[in-house]
Amino acid sequence: MRSNITRLLHAALPLTALLLTACLTLNYTIGGTVTGLTGSGLTGSVVLQNNGGDNLTVSNNGTFTFATAVDCKETIGSTCSATYDVTVLTQPIGQTCTVTSGSGTTTRNFSSVVVNCTNTTASHYAYVVNAGSNDVSQYTIGGNGILAAMTPSTVPAGANPFSITVDPSGKYAYVANSGSNSVSQYVIDADGTLTGMATPIAPTGTNPLSVTVDPSTKYAYVANAGSNTISEYTIGTDGTLTAMAAPTVATGSNPYSVTIDPSGKYAYVANSGSNNISQYLIGTGGALTAMATATVVAGTNPYLVTVDPSGKYAYVANSGSNNISQYLIGSGGALTAMTTATVAAGTNPASVVVDPLGPYVYAANFGGSISQYTIGADGTLTAMATATVAAGSNPYSVTVDPSGQYVYVANEGSYNVSQYVIGAGGSLTPISVASTVTAGIQPISVITAN
């Protein structure tokens, strides 16, 4: 009996030892080095993960270690190993970070992960019309969103240029010259610089303030504030504008801007003098025809109409009544005021833009701020928790870059351009390393292009 008990005890000892040692846990830390970060703050940081979790925000170059060590359980007579897999969850704005030596197994604390961040190659451009110096400033948009002046930094325009547009193909740019009753015409070269076309100008009506191109890139339209008309053009294969057989159509009083919806079927004109919006059908050949309901009421001194990318909603900046009118776009293109017809803006909103990638709207208030909104499921605007952000002196024009990451504002009074990052929820934050960039005299219009 005693020998049987002894044998049973001896047989149980290995199992007991195994159970005891299986409870011993080793913790290996995982870390490495980050190089190449150029930004700062949250938008300039890289967020790393290990094994699909344990998020780590790294804001500076140097070493890092994840907060949670990787566990492994040791067995008798063998070495414990743990698995790690380091990946990038969120890239810093304007940069791309890659991981090397980021995955594998380790039998000790591991600190050889390498994260290298490089600037995204600039492929976007920005152009600013300077009403006081009769020229256009031209910039590249860097990987971090910062504008850098091209060489040459400006190209000449006509007298008192007021606004600029780039055709959807990204090949041509047009500037409405309010003082010389013309449109300057440019080719956009491969490096983004503007070159005057062989025919450098096209004549317009009196005091042209706005020029736009339809989505098909076949037609262009100019709002002539002094003659209460829209000039209409066909666009040639070389980008030059040619007046249509009917060179103009009538508008309301003091038309300030003209906008085409994304489908290319409808055109809308903000008439600052008559406090309404003219609405047109775009027919075969591009000619405008007034809709059955030729106008809809706006606020006081409407300056600009914008249409959201879905083509369902339109918004108008009313400079005189300090608000934004909001409309539904019907199946035939006619505008209908939403149940909440207006939302408050800042002082003298001069322009309004919709973010091409997200449900956000921004309005430049000439009084010195940018109003920011989210678009609801029904198209109505709601002011963000931070309803406005500061701009320069007399901000007149606001635009969003094609990537949907940055916003730029032309400040007529301070001769510069404010630069912002679009953060989580759409709120704007000045780019920390360069909140403004110098422009010409009285920058009044800004646009970005691919």
Order of alpha helices (4+ residues) and beta strands (2+ residues): alpha-beta-beta-beta-beta-beta-beta-beta-beta-beta-beta-beta-beta-beta-beta-beta-beta-beta-beta-beta-beta-beta-beta-beta-beta-beta-beta-beta-beta-beta-beta-beta-beta-beta-beta-beta-beta-beta-beta-beta
